[in-house]
Amino acid sequence: MNKSLDPRVNRLNIPDGELVPKVPLDQFGTFEVFVQAKEGKEYRHEGIVHAPNREMAFLFAKEQFSRRNTCVGLFVVETRNIFVTGFTEDKDSIYNHISDEYPEDGFTEQYEVFHLNKRGKQHDHIGSVPAKNHQHALALAKPEFVDGPPVYNVWVVKTSDILFTEEEDKILWDTLHEKKFRDAADYKAADKIKAFKERQQS
């Protein structure tokens, strides 16, 4: 039996010999989650979930990302379906490095474009363009969405690869505004600590 410094590992009674390598793709893939906090606001990337398919990813995303914060909608897309550009720094926008030339293959369909406007923050949905492929979408986004501070990174996703919130799904979040217990501010911890200290000093 393989010995370990961790007694929990020893209790597993792992046999000696070579460990059998895992079968490729035997684990759940990752899906990126985008959340719309309020009506009229753009969708923002919030994180990832591991799931066997888009429907389960949507369910996991709802449980993970709409319990504590307000939410009126979300969508999920498999990570491998996102086309990602390189990164830039300071005042250098990534669009300065995007070529106006692109492959001509493919047929026209809609693509969603996401911008990273500040390092360390999340990507925001900026708009949609009709394009033949991801590179074509980037070339079209260059004149369409470059107006303001530099963009450090761009994600491009084919709209058909996304599982969106349906109108009938929005009932899921109708009661969120009533659940004040989700917000730390509702517990008024600072006021309680202050009152406790005042009692201690009196």
N, C-alpha and C positions, 0 to 999 in steps of 0.2 A: 504494500500500500504506500502511496505517496505521502510523505510526511511534510507537514507545514507548521510554521510558527503560530498559525491561527488555529485554535482548537475547533472552531466552527467548520473549517475546511477538513480537519481530520475526521470529524463526525460524518462526513459525506462518504468515507471509505472509498476514495477514488483509487482504482486499481493501478498497479504499476504498468509501465509500457507507454507507447506513444498514444497521445490523444487523437481521436478521430477528428479530422478537420470538418468544420461545418459545411453543409451543402450550400452552394452559392444561392443567394436570395431566399434563404430559409427564414429570414427575419422580416418583420414588417418594414415597409418603406416609410419615408418621411413625407409629410404634407405641410406646406406653408399655409398659415392661417392669417387672414386679413379681416379686420373688424371695423365696422362703421359705428362710431360711438353715438352719433345723433343724426337725425334726418338732415340731409343737406350737406353733411360733412363727407370728406373723401374717406375711402377705405385706407386703413393703415396696417402694415404688417405687424403682427403681435408675437409670433413665435411659430413653433412647429409641433406636430403630433405624429406619433407612429400609428399606422393603421393599415389594415389589409386592403382597403378600397376607399373610394371617395366618400361613400355614404357613411362609413364608420368614422372616417376622418372628420366629417362634418359634426357627427355626434360627439366625438371626443373634444373637438374644438369648442363646441357649445358649453360642455361641462367645464373645460379648462379656462376659457377666456371670457365667459360672460357671467360668471358667478359673482365676481367682486366689483366689476365696473359696469357702467351703463352700456347698453348695446342695442342697436335696432336692426342689425344685420351682420352677416359674416359670409365669407366664402373661402374655399380651400382649393389648393392646386398641388399636384404632386411635384416635389422638389425638382426632379429630373426634367420636368417640362418647362422650367424657367430658363430663359436665355439670359446670361449674366455678362455684363461688360467688365472691363478692368476698373481700377480705382485711380482717382487723381487726388491731389492735395492742394491746399491753399486756395488760390483764385483760379486754378486751372480746371475748367469744366471738362468732363469726360466727352462732351460733344465736340470739343476741339480735336478729338482723336477718332471720331466716327467718320468713316468714309462715305462719300455720296454715291459710291458704286456698290452694287449688291447683286447677288445671283438672280437670274431671271426665272429660275424654276419655281414651280408651284402655282396655285391659283389664288385669287384674292379672297381673303377672309379677314375677320376682325382680330386685332391684337390689342392687349392692354399694356400700358406703359406705366412703370413705377420709378420714381426718383428718390435718391438718397441725397438730401440737401445739407446734411450735417453729419460728420463722422461720429459714430457712437450712437446715432439715433436709428429710427426705423424708416423703411421705404413707404412712401405715400403714393397712392394711385393718382396719376396726373391726367390721364385721358386715354382715348382709344384711337387707333388708326386702321384703315383698311390696307392690307399689305399681302404680298405673296409669300413672304418668309420673315424670319426674325430680323435678319440684316436689313431687309427692305423696310420693316417697321421702324427700325432705329433711324434709318436715313430720313424717313418721313417725319419722325418725332423731332428731329434736329431743328427744322425751322418752325415746327408747330408749337413746341413747348419750351423753347429756350427764351425765357424772358424773366430775368431776375438774377438771384444769386447763383453761383456756380453749382453744377450738379456733379457729385463725386462718383456716382455709380448709377447704372440703369438696369432694371429688370424688364424683360419683355415676355409676355405670356400670351399664347393663343387663347382667345376667349372660349373656344369650345373645350379647352382642357380644364376649365374652371367649373366647380360646382357652386352655384350661387344660392343665396337665400331666396326662396320663393315667397310670394306675397302671403300665402297661407301660413308660412313658417313664422311670420313676425309676431304672431300671438305668443310665441315662446317667451318673448321679452316684455310683454305688456305689464307685468307686475314688478319689474326690476326696480322702478322708481319708488316702490312702496317698501322695499327691503332695506331699511336704513341700517340694519345690523351689519350689512356688508361693508359699511364705511367706518374706518377707525374713528373719524370725527364724532360719530354718533355716540361713542362711549364716553366722550368728554373726559378722557384719562388725565389730561393736564389739569383740569379743574378739580378733579378728585385728589390728585397728588398735592395740589396747592392747599386744599382744605385740610388734608391729612397733616401736612407740615404745620399749618396754623394751629391745629389742635395739639400737636406735639409741643409747640412753643408756648402755648397758653397754660 
